Amino acid sequence: MEKILFLAHTDSNGQLPKVALETLNAALQIKQGLAGSTLTIGLVGENVQAAADQIASCGMEKALGVSGADFGMSRYATDVKAAAALGTASGATIIIAPATSRFSRALPGAAFRLKATIDTHVSGIQFTEGVLQIQRWYYRQRMMATLTRVARPWIIAIDSGVFPPWQGTKGSAKVEAVSVAVADQEKRTKMTGIEAPSADAQTIRPEAQILLVAGAGWTKKQTDGQIHAKEAEKHILDFLKLAKASLGSSKSLVDQGSEGEAVLTCMSHLNQVGQTGSTPRHPKGLSTCCHGEEPHVVGWRFINERRAINTDASCGWAQGKADVLYVADAFAVMSKVNELLAKG
Ligand SMILES: Cc1cc2nc3c(=O)[nH]c(=O)nc-3n(C[C@H](O)[C@H](O)[C@H](O)COP(=O)(O)OP(=O)(O)OC[C@H]3O[C@@H](n4cnc5c(N)ncnc54)[C@H](O)[C@@H]3O)c2cc1C
Protein backbone atom coordinates (compact mmCIF):
# COMPACT_ATOMS: atom_id res chain seq x y z
CA MET A 1 0.00 0.00 0.00
CA GLU A 2 1.47 3.35 -1.03
CA LYS A 3 1.26 6.48 1.08
CA ILE A 4 1.01 9.33 -1.40
CA LEU A 5 1.92 12.89 -0.46
CA PHE A 6 0.82 15.73 -2.71
CA LEU A 7 3.39 18.42 -1.91
CA ALA A 8 2.85 22.03 -3.01
CA HIS A 9 3.65 25.60 -2.07
CA THR A 10 1.37 28.61 -2.18
CA ASP A 11 1.78 31.53 -4.58
CA SER A 12 2.04 35.19 -3.58
CA ASN A 13 -1.75 35.31 -3.05
CA GLY A 14 -1.75 32.33 -0.70
CA GLN A 15 -3.42 30.14 -3.36
CA LEU A 16 -2.08 27.13 -5.22
CA PRO A 17 -0.48 27.94 -8.58
CA LYS A 18 -2.06 26.36 -11.68
CA VAL A 19 0.72 23.79 -12.05
CA ALA A 20 0.01 22.61 -8.48
CA LEU A 21 -3.65 22.03 -9.38
CA GLU A 22 -2.50 20.09 -12.46
CA THR A 23 -0.21 18.03 -10.25
CA LEU A 24 -3.06 17.35 -7.83
CA ASN A 25 -4.88 15.68 -10.70
CA ALA A 26 -1.80 13.52 -11.28
CA ALA A 27 -1.71 12.60 -7.58
CA LEU A 28 -5.40 11.65 -7.68
CA GLN A 29 -4.81 9.48 -10.75
CA ILE A 30 -1.96 7.74 -8.96
CA LYS A 31 -4.14 7.20 -5.89
CA GLN A 32 -6.84 5.70 -8.08
CA GLY A 33 -4.36 3.51 -9.95
CA LEU A 34 -2.69 2.12 -6.84
CA ALA A 35 -5.38 0.23 -4.94
CA GLY A 36 -5.47 0.82 -1.20
CA SER A 37 -3.19 3.87 -1.29
CA THR A 38 -3.81 6.98 0.80
CA LEU A 39 -3.43 10.64 -0.09
CA THR A 40 -2.03 13.30 2.24
CA ILE A 41 -1.72 16.95 1.27
CA GLY A 42 1.43 18.78 2.35
CA LEU A 43 1.51 22.55 1.91
CA VAL A 44 4.26 25.12 2.37
CA GLY A 45 3.60 28.86 2.60
CA GLU A 46 3.24 31.86 4.84
CA ASN A 47 -0.36 30.84 5.48
CA VAL A 48 -1.59 27.59 3.95
CA GLN A 49 -5.20 27.51 5.13
CA ALA A 50 -6.66 29.19 2.02
CA ALA A 51 -4.79 26.78 -0.26
CA ALA A 52 -5.95 23.79 1.80
CA ASP A 53 -9.54 25.05 1.62
CA GLN A 54 -9.16 25.49 -2.14
CA ILE A 55 -8.65 21.73 -2.54
CA ALA A 56 -10.57 20.53 0.54
CA SER A 57 -12.93 18.36 -1.52
CA CYS A 58 -10.23 16.53 -3.51
CA GLY A 59 -10.49 13.34 -1.48
CA MET A 60 -7.48 13.73 0.78
CA GLU A 61 -7.15 11.70 3.96
CA LYS A 62 -5.15 14.36 5.79
CA ALA A 63 -3.68 17.85 5.31
CA LEU A 64 -0.32 18.88 6.75
CA GLY A 65 1.18 22.35 6.60
CA VAL A 66 4.47 24.09 7.22
CA SER A 67 3.62 27.77 7.55
CA GLY A 68 4.83 31.06 8.93
CA ALA A 69 6.65 34.14 7.65
CA ASP A 70 9.83 32.12 7.03
CA PHE A 71 8.06 29.96 4.45
CA GLY A 72 6.31 32.64 2.40
CA MET A 73 9.17 33.22 0.01
CA SER A 74 11.11 30.97 -2.31
CA ARG A 75 14.38 30.13 -0.54
CA TYR A 76 16.35 26.92 -0.84
CA ALA A 77 17.31 26.55 2.84
CA THR A 78 13.78 26.86 4.21
CA ASP A 79 12.00 25.13 1.31
CA VAL A 80 14.22 22.08 1.53
CA LYS A 81 13.59 21.81 5.28
CA ALA A 82 9.83 22.23 4.86
CA ALA A 83 9.61 19.63 2.10
CA ALA A 84 11.71 17.13 4.05
CA ALA A 85 9.65 17.69 7.21
CA LEU A 86 6.39 17.08 5.34
CA GLY A 87 7.86 13.99 3.72
CA THR A 88 8.83 12.62 7.14
CA ALA A 89 5.61 13.63 8.92
CA SER A 90 3.46 11.99 6.25
CA GLY A 91 5.57 8.83 6.08
CA ALA A 92 5.07 9.12 2.32
CA THR A 93 6.34 6.44 -0.02
CA ILE A 94 5.45 8.46 -3.14
CA ILE A 95 5.67 12.27 -3.19
CA ILE A 96 4.09 14.12 -6.11
CA ALA A 97 5.03 17.79 -6.49
CA PRO A 98 4.74 20.46 -9.18
CA ALA A 99 7.96 21.33 -11.01
CA THR A 100 7.74 25.05 -10.21
CA SER A 101 11.02 26.96 -10.31
CA ARG A 102 10.81 27.15 -6.51
CA PHE A 103 10.41 23.41 -6.01
CA SER A 104 12.75 22.47 -8.85
CA ARG A 105 15.53 24.09 -6.82
CA ALA A 106 14.58 22.61 -3.44
CA LEU A 107 13.24 19.10 -4.11
CA PRO A 108 16.54 17.42 -5.05
CA GLY A 109 17.91 18.61 -1.68
CA ALA A 110 14.83 17.31 0.11
CA ALA A 111 15.26 13.97 -1.67
CA PHE A 112 18.80 13.74 -0.33
CA ARG A 113 17.63 14.41 3.22
CA LEU A 114 14.78 11.92 2.95
CA LYS A 115 17.11 9.31 1.38
CA ALA A 116 14.58 9.35 -1.42
CA THR A 117 14.95 8.92 -5.15
CA ILE A 118 13.67 11.69 -7.41
CA ASP A 119 12.51 12.06 -11.01
CA THR A 120 12.17 15.60 -12.33
CA HIS A 121 10.38 16.91 -15.44
CA VAL A 122 7.93 14.04 -15.46
CA SER A 123 5.55 14.42 -18.40
CA GLY A 124 3.22 11.45 -18.03
CA ILE A 125 2.08 8.60 -15.80
CA GLN A 126 0.60 5.22 -16.60
CA PHE A 127 -0.08 1.89 -14.92
CA THR A 128 1.03 -1.45 -16.25
CA GLU A 129 -0.25 -4.48 -14.35
CA GLY A 130 -0.86 -2.28 -11.32
CA VAL A 131 2.65 -0.78 -11.36
CA LEU A 132 3.09 2.99 -11.53
CA GLN A 133 5.23 4.07 -14.46
CA ILE A 134 6.32 7.59 -15.33
CA GLN A 135 7.32 9.15 -18.61
CA ARG A 136 10.23 11.50 -19.05
CA TRP A 137 12.13 12.88 -22.03
CA TYR A 138 15.87 12.65 -22.38
CA TYR A 139 18.53 14.18 -24.63
CA ARG A 140 16.65 17.42 -25.21
CA GLN A 141 13.30 15.78 -25.90
CA ARG A 142 14.64 13.32 -28.47
CA MET A 143 14.00 10.14 -26.52
CA MET A 144 11.09 9.34 -24.27
CA ALA A 145 11.56 6.83 -21.46
CA THR A 146 8.87 4.99 -19.57
CA LEU A 147 10.21 3.82 -16.25
CA THR A 148 9.32 2.73 -12.77
CA ARG A 149 11.24 2.57 -9.52
CA VAL A 150 11.15 0.20 -6.57
CA ALA A 151 13.06 2.57 -4.28
CA ARG A 152 10.98 4.48 -1.75
CA PRO A 153 10.38 7.28 -0.97
CA TRP A 154 10.02 8.24 -4.63
CA ILE A 155 9.64 11.94 -5.43
CA ILE A 156 8.02 12.78 -8.75
CA ALA A 157 8.10 16.39 -9.97
CA ILE A 158 5.45 16.96 -12.64
CA ASP A 159 6.01 19.47 -15.46
CA SER A 160 3.37 22.10 -16.20
CA GLY A 161 0.85 21.64 -19.00
CA VAL A 162 0.70 17.84 -18.73
CA PHE A 163 -2.51 17.36 -16.72
CA PRO A 164 -5.64 19.48 -16.70
CA PRO A 165 -5.90 21.59 -13.53
CA TRP A 166 -8.00 20.06 -10.76
CA GLN A 167 -11.38 21.74 -10.54
CA GLY A 168 -13.43 21.04 -7.48
CA THR A 169 -15.39 22.91 -4.90
CA LYS A 170 -13.78 24.78 -2.04
CA GLY A 171 -14.35 23.57 1.47
CA SER A 172 -12.87 23.85 4.87
CA ALA A 173 -9.83 21.70 5.51
CA LYS A 174 -8.32 20.88 8.87
CA VAL A 175 -4.59 21.46 8.52
CA GLU A 176 -2.23 19.77 10.97
CA ALA A 177 0.78 22.02 11.57
CA VAL A 178 4.23 20.51 11.14
CA SER A 179 6.78 22.65 12.93
CA VAL A 180 10.16 23.33 11.38
CA ALA A 181 12.86 25.21 13.28
CA VAL A 182 14.79 27.69 11.16
CA ALA A 183 18.15 29.06 12.27
CA ASP A 184 19.12 32.67 11.49
CA GLN A 185 21.83 31.56 9.08
CA GLU A 186 19.22 29.69 7.03
CA LYS A 187 17.35 32.95 6.51
CA ARG A 188 20.21 34.94 5.03
CA THR A 189 18.72 34.76 1.54
CA LYS A 190 15.80 37.11 1.11
CA MET A 191 13.56 37.55 -1.89
CA THR A 192 13.11 41.31 -2.20
CA GLY A 193 10.73 41.37 -5.16
CA ILE A 194 10.09 40.26 -8.71
CA GLU A 195 11.43 42.16 -11.68
CA ALA A 196 9.34 41.40 -14.71
CA PRO A 197 8.97 43.20 -18.02
CA SER A 198 5.68 45.00 -18.62
CA ALA A 199 2.92 42.86 -20.11
CA ASP A 200 3.47 44.31 -23.60
CA ALA A 201 7.22 43.79 -23.52
CA GLN A 202 6.77 40.24 -22.26
CA THR A 203 6.91 38.12 -25.41
CA ILE A 204 7.19 34.70 -23.76
CA ARG A 205 3.70 33.70 -22.67
CA PRO A 206 3.55 30.05 -21.58
CA GLU A 207 -0.27 30.09 -21.36
CA ALA A 208 -0.81 31.37 -24.92
CA GLN A 209 -2.90 29.29 -27.33
CA ILE A 210 -0.42 29.87 -30.14
CA LEU A 211 3.34 30.11 -30.49
CA LEU A 212 4.71 32.27 -33.30
CA VAL A 213 8.24 31.31 -34.20
CA ALA A 214 10.38 33.73 -36.17
CA GLY A 215 13.40 32.52 -38.10
CA ALA A 216 16.41 34.21 -39.62
CA GLY A 217 14.60 34.67 -42.95
CA TRP A 218 12.90 37.77 -41.52
CA THR A 219 16.23 39.60 -41.57
CA LYS A 220 17.56 38.20 -44.86
CA LYS A 221 17.58 40.09 -48.16
CA GLN A 222 14.20 39.74 -49.82
CA THR A 223 13.27 39.63 -53.52
CA ASP A 224 13.91 43.38 -53.89
CA GLY A 225 17.50 42.82 -52.68
CA GLN A 226 16.80 44.72 -49.44
CA ILE A 227 16.51 43.79 -45.75
CA HIS A 228 13.23 44.79 -44.12
CA ALA A 229 13.95 44.27 -40.41
CA LYS A 230 11.68 47.07 -39.13
CA GLU A 231 8.77 45.82 -41.22
CA ALA A 232 9.46 42.27 -40.00
CA GLU A 233 9.38 43.39 -36.40
CA LYS A 234 6.09 45.19 -36.96
CA HIS A 235 4.44 42.08 -38.48
CA ILE A 236 5.68 39.92 -35.61
CA LEU A 237 4.67 42.32 -32.83
CA ASP A 238 1.29 43.01 -34.41
CA PHE A 239 0.57 39.29 -34.54
CA LEU A 240 1.67 38.79 -30.92
CA LYS A 241 -0.65 41.57 -29.82
CA LEU A 242 -3.63 40.60 -31.95
CA ALA A 243 -3.45 36.84 -31.38
CA LYS A 244 -2.11 37.09 -27.79
CA ALA A 245 0.59 34.73 -28.98
CA SER A 246 3.90 33.77 -27.43
CA LEU A 247 7.10 34.43 -29.36
CA GLY A 248 9.72 31.83 -30.14
CA SER A 249 12.78 32.07 -32.34
CA SER A 250 15.31 29.99 -34.17
CA LYS A 251 18.89 30.04 -32.95
CA SER A 252 20.10 31.74 -36.11
CA LEU A 253 17.86 34.73 -35.58
CA VAL A 254 18.77 35.35 -31.94
CA ASP A 255 22.47 34.80 -32.64
CA GLN A 256 22.53 37.55 -35.24
CA GLY A 257 22.91 40.42 -32.75
CA SER A 258 26.28 39.09 -31.65
CA GLU A 259 27.30 38.59 -35.28
CA GLY A 260 26.59 42.21 -36.22
CA GLU A 261 23.67 41.47 -38.57
CA ALA A 262 20.24 43.06 -38.68
CA VAL A 263 18.36 42.20 -35.50
CA LEU A 264 14.82 42.19 -34.22
CA THR A 265 14.85 44.09 -30.94
CA CYS A 266 11.92 42.08 -29.55
CA MET A 267 14.09 38.92 -29.50
CA SER A 268 16.53 37.57 -26.98
CA HIS A 269 18.13 34.18 -26.47
CA LEU A 270 15.31 33.40 -24.03
CA ASN A 271 13.01 33.11 -27.05
CA GLN A 272 15.11 30.37 -28.67
CA VAL A 273 13.25 27.14 -29.23
CA GLY A 274 15.12 23.92 -29.86
CA GLN A 275 17.81 21.52 -28.80
CA THR A 276 19.80 24.25 -27.07
CA GLY A 277 16.71 26.37 -26.49
CA SER A 278 13.37 25.76 -24.84
CA THR A 279 10.60 23.22 -25.39
CA PRO A 280 7.42 25.27 -24.96
CA ARG A 281 3.92 23.78 -24.74
CA HIS A 282 1.17 25.35 -26.81
CA PRO A 283 -1.84 23.91 -28.65
CA LYS A 284 -0.71 25.53 -31.94
CA GLY A 285 2.50 26.81 -33.49
CA LEU A 286 3.22 28.91 -36.58
CA SER A 287 6.75 28.96 -37.89
CA THR A 288 7.72 31.87 -40.12
CA CYS A 289 10.91 32.38 -42.14
CA CYS A 290 12.50 29.47 -40.31
CA HIS A 291 13.97 26.53 -42.19
CA GLY A 292 12.79 23.81 -39.78
CA GLU A 293 16.10 22.06 -39.15
CA GLU A 294 16.10 19.15 -36.71
CA PRO A 295 17.97 20.93 -33.85
CA HIS A 296 15.24 23.56 -33.95
CA VAL A 297 12.27 21.26 -34.51
CA VAL A 298 13.05 19.04 -31.48
CA GLY A 299 11.88 22.03 -29.43
CA TRP A 300 8.44 21.66 -31.04
CA ARG A 301 7.88 18.32 -29.33
CA PHE A 302 4.94 19.59 -27.30
CA ILE A 303 3.33 21.81 -29.96
CA ASN A 304 0.22 19.93 -31.04
CA GLU A 305 -0.67 21.53 -34.37
CA ARG A 306 2.19 22.86 -36.46
CA ARG A 307 2.09 25.19 -39.44
CA ALA A 308 4.92 26.90 -41.26
CA ILE A 309 5.36 29.62 -43.86
CA ASN A 310 8.43 29.40 -46.05
CA THR A 311 9.23 30.48 -49.60
CA ASP A 312 11.21 27.27 -50.02
CA ALA A 313 8.98 24.28 -50.87
CA SER A 314 11.71 21.85 -49.85
CA CYS A 315 12.51 23.39 -46.46
CA GLY A 316 12.70 21.17 -43.36
CA TRP A 317 9.02 21.71 -42.49
CA ALA A 318 8.08 20.00 -45.76
CA GLN A 319 9.86 16.84 -44.60
CA GLY A 320 7.00 15.69 -42.37
CA LYS A 321 7.68 18.18 -39.58
CA ALA A 322 4.64 20.42 -40.05
CA ASP A 323 0.96 19.60 -40.49
CA VAL A 324 0.58 22.41 -43.00
CA LEU A 325 3.30 24.24 -44.95
CA TYR A 326 2.35 27.44 -46.76
CA VAL A 327 4.86 27.97 -49.54
CA ALA A 328 4.60 31.74 -49.55
CA ASP A 329 6.24 35.01 -48.58
CA ALA A 330 5.80 35.44 -44.81
CA PHE A 331 5.79 39.24 -45.15
CA ALA A 332 2.73 39.06 -47.40
CA VAL A 333 0.98 36.32 -45.39
CA MET A 334 1.47 37.92 -41.98
CA SER A 335 0.42 41.32 -43.28
CA LYS A 336 -2.87 39.79 -44.46
CA VAL A 337 -3.32 37.67 -41.32
CA ASN A 338 -2.84 40.74 -39.11
CA GLU A 339 -5.27 42.73 -41.24
CA LEU A 340 -7.90 40.00 -40.76
CA LEU A 341 -7.19 39.66 -37.03
CA ALA A 342 -7.53 43.44 -36.56
CA LYS A 343 -10.98 43.30 -38.16
CA GLY A 344 -11.88 40.70 -35.53
C1 LIG B 1 24.33 21.33 -31.60
C2 LIG B 1 23.35 22.27 -32.27
C3 LIG B 1 22.31 22.78 -31.52
C4 LIG B 1 21.40 23.65 -32.12
N1 LIG B 1 20.35 24.12 -31.37
C5 LIG B 1 19.42 24.89 -31.97
C6 LIG B 1 18.28 25.35 -31.24
O1 LIG B 1 18.13 25.11 -30.04
N2 LIG B 1 17.38 26.11 -31.88
C7 LIG B 1 17.51 26.44 -33.21
O2 LIG B 1 16.64 27.13 -33.74
N3 LIG B 1 18.57 26.02 -33.90
C8 LIG B 1 19.52 25.27 -33.31
N4 LIG B 1 20.61 24.89 -34.05
C9 LIG B 1 20.81 25.50 -35.37
C10 LIG B 1 19.93 24.89 -36.45
O3 LIG B 1 20.57 23.73 -36.96
C11 LIG B 1 19.71 25.90 -37.58
O4 LIG B 1 20.94 26.41 -38.01
C12 LIG B 1 18.80 27.04 -37.24
O5 LIG B 1 17.63 26.59 -36.60
C13 LIG B 1 18.44 27.77 -38.54
O6 LIG B 1 17.67 28.89 -38.26
P1 LIG B 1 16.64 29.48 -39.33
O7 LIG B 1 15.80 28.39 -39.85
O8 LIG B 1 15.94 30.64 -38.68
O9 LIG B 1 17.58 30.14 -40.43
P2 LIG B 1 17.91 29.69 -41.94
O10 LIG B 1 18.41 28.29 -41.98
O11 LIG B 1 18.77 30.77 -42.47
O12 LIG B 1 16.51 29.71 -42.63
C14 LIG B 1 15.82 30.87 -42.97
C15 LIG B 1 14.59 30.44 -43.73
O13 LIG B 1 13.79 31.59 -44.02
C16 LIG B 1 13.15 31.37 -45.26
N5 LIG B 1 12.70 32.67 -45.77
C17 LIG B 1 13.45 33.74 -46.13
N6 LIG B 1 12.66 34.76 -46.49
C18 LIG B 1 11.38 34.34 -46.36
C19 LIG B 1 10.11 34.93 -46.59
N7 LIG B 1 9.99 36.19 -47.02
N8 LIG B 1 9.01 34.20 -46.33
C20 LIG B 1 9.10 32.93 -45.89
N9 LIG B 1 10.28 32.30 -45.67
C21 LIG B 1 11.40 33.00 -45.91
C22 LIG B 1 14.22 30.70 -46.10
O14 LIG B 1 13.63 29.97 -47.17
C23 LIG B 1 14.88 29.78 -45.08
O15 LIG B 1 14.31 28.49 -45.09
C24 LIG B 1 21.55 24.03 -33.47
C25 LIG B 1 22.60 23.49 -34.22
C26 LIG B 1 23.49 22.64 -33.62
C27 LIG B 1 24.62 22.08 -34.44
Ligand as a Chemical Component Dictionary entry (heavy atoms), coordinates in Angstrom:
data_LIG
# 
_chem_comp.id                   LIG 
_chem_comp.type                 NON-POLYMER 
_chem_comp.pdbx_formal_charge   0 
_chem_comp.three_letter_code    LIG 
# 
loop_
_chem_comp_atom.comp_id 
_chem_comp_atom.atom_id 
_chem_comp_atom.alt_atom_id 
_chem_comp_atom.type_symbol 
_chem_comp_atom.charge 
_chem_comp_atom.model_Cartn_x 
_chem_comp_atom.model_Cartn_y 
_chem_comp_atom.model_Cartn_z 
_chem_comp_atom.pdbx_ordinal 
LIG C1  C1  C 0 24.333 21.328 -31.597 1  
LIG C2  C2  C 0 23.353 22.268 -32.269 2  
LIG C3  C3  C 0 22.313 22.785 -31.517 3  
LIG C4  C4  C 0 21.396 23.654 -32.116 4  
LIG N1  N1  N 0 20.349 24.117 -31.371 5  
LIG C5  C5  C 0 19.418 24.886 -31.968 6  
LIG C6  C6  C 0 18.283 25.346 -31.238 7  
LIG O1  O1  O 0 18.135 25.107 -30.044 8  
LIG N2  N2  N 0 17.379 26.109 -31.880 9  
LIG C7  C7  C 0 17.510 26.442 -33.206 10 
LIG O2  O2  O 0 16.639 27.130 -33.740 11 
LIG N3  N3  N 0 18.566 26.024 -33.896 12 
LIG C8  C8  C 0 19.521 25.273 -33.314 13 
LIG N4  N4  N 0 20.609 24.894 -34.046 14 
LIG C9  C9  C 0 20.811 25.498 -35.374 15 
LIG C10 C10 C 0 19.927 24.885 -36.450 16 
LIG O3  O3  O 0 20.571 23.726 -36.963 17 
LIG C11 C11 C 0 19.709 25.898 -37.584 18 
LIG O4  O4  O 0 20.941 26.412 -38.008 19 
LIG C12 C12 C 0 18.799 27.045 -37.239 20 
LIG O5  O5  O 0 17.629 26.589 -36.599 21 
LIG C13 C13 C 0 18.442 27.770 -38.542 22 
LIG O6  O6  O 0 17.665 28.895 -38.262 23 
LIG P1  P1  P 0 16.635 29.479 -39.327 24 
LIG O7  O7  O 0 15.803 28.395 -39.854 25 
LIG O8  O8  O 0 15.939 30.639 -38.677 26 
LIG O9  O9  O 0 17.581 30.137 -40.426 27 
LIG P2  P2  P 0 17.915 29.686 -41.937 28 
LIG O10 O10 O 0 18.412 28.293 -41.977 29 
LIG O11 O11 O 0 18.771 30.774 -42.469 30 
LIG O12 O12 O 0 16.506 29.709 -42.632 31 
LIG C14 C14 C 0 15.816 30.871 -42.974 32 
LIG C15 C15 C 0 14.587 30.444 -43.728 33 
LIG O13 O13 O 0 13.787 31.589 -44.022 34 
LIG C16 C16 C 0 13.146 31.367 -45.256 35 
LIG N5  N5  N 0 12.703 32.673 -45.765 36 
LIG C17 C17 C 0 13.450 33.743 -46.126 37 
LIG N6  N6  N 0 12.659 34.757 -46.487 38 
LIG C18 C18 C 0 11.378 34.340 -46.364 39 
LIG C19 C19 C 0 10.107 34.931 -46.587 40 
LIG N7  N7  N 0 9.987  36.186 -47.016 41 
LIG N8  N8  N 0 9.007  34.202 -46.334 42 
LIG C20 C20 C 0 9.098  32.925 -45.892 43 
LIG N9  N9  N 0 10.276 32.302 -45.673 44 
LIG C21 C21 C 0 11.405 33.004 -45.906 45 
LIG C22 C22 C 0 14.217 30.700 -46.102 46 
LIG O14 O14 O 0 13.628 29.969 -47.174 47 
LIG C23 C23 C 0 14.879 29.779 -45.077 48 
LIG O15 O15 O 0 14.309 28.493 -45.091 49 
LIG C24 C24 C 0 21.554 24.026 -33.472 50 
LIG C25 C25 C 0 22.600 23.492 -34.220 51 
LIG C26 C26 C 0 23.493 22.641 -33.624 52 
LIG C27 C27 C 0 24.623 22.084 -34.439 53 
# 
loop_
_chem_comp_bond.comp_id 
_chem_comp_bond.atom_id_1 
_chem_comp_bond.atom_id_2 
_chem_comp_bond.value_order 
_chem_comp_bond.pdbx_ordinal 
LIG C1  C2  SING 1  
LIG C2  C3  SING 2  
LIG C2  C26 DOUB 3  
LIG C3  C4  DOUB 4  
LIG C4  N1  SING 5  
LIG C4  C24 SING 6  
LIG N1  C5  DOUB 7  
LIG C5  C6  SING 8  
LIG C5  C8  SING 9  
LIG C6  O1  DOUB 10 
LIG C6  N2  SING 11 
LIG N2  C7  SING 12 
LIG C7  O2  DOUB 13 
LIG C7  N3  SING 14 
LIG N3  C8  DOUB 15 
LIG C8  N4  SING 16 
LIG N4  C9  SING 17 
LIG N4  C24 SING 18 
LIG C9  C10 SING 19 
LIG C10 O3  SING 20 
LIG C10 C11 SING 21 
LIG C11 O4  SING 22 
LIG C11 C12 SING 23 
LIG C12 O5  SING 24 
LIG C12 C13 SING 25 
LIG C13 O6  SING 26 
LIG O6  P1  SING 27 
LIG P1  O7  DOUB 28 
LIG P1  O8  SING 29 
LIG P1  O9  SING 30 
LIG O9  P2  SING 31 
LIG P2  O10 DOUB 32 
LIG P2  O11 SING 33 
LIG P2  O12 SING 34 
LIG O12 C14 SING 35 
LIG C14 C15 SING 36 
LIG C15 O13 SING 37 
LIG C15 C23 SING 38 
LIG O13 C16 SING 39 
LIG C16 N5  SING 40 
LIG C16 C22 SING 41 
LIG N5  C17 SING 42 
LIG N5  C21 SING 43 
LIG C17 N6  DOUB 44 
LIG N6  C18 SING 45 
LIG C18 C19 SING 46 
LIG C18 C21 DOUB 47 
LIG C19 N7  SING 48 
LIG C19 N8  DOUB 49 
LIG N8  C20 SING 50 
LIG C20 N9  DOUB 51 
LIG N9  C21 SING 52 
LIG C22 O14 SING 53 
LIG C22 C23 SING 54 
LIG C23 O15 SING 55 
LIG C24 C25 DOUB 56 
LIG C25 C26 SING 57 
LIG C26 C27 SING 58 
# 
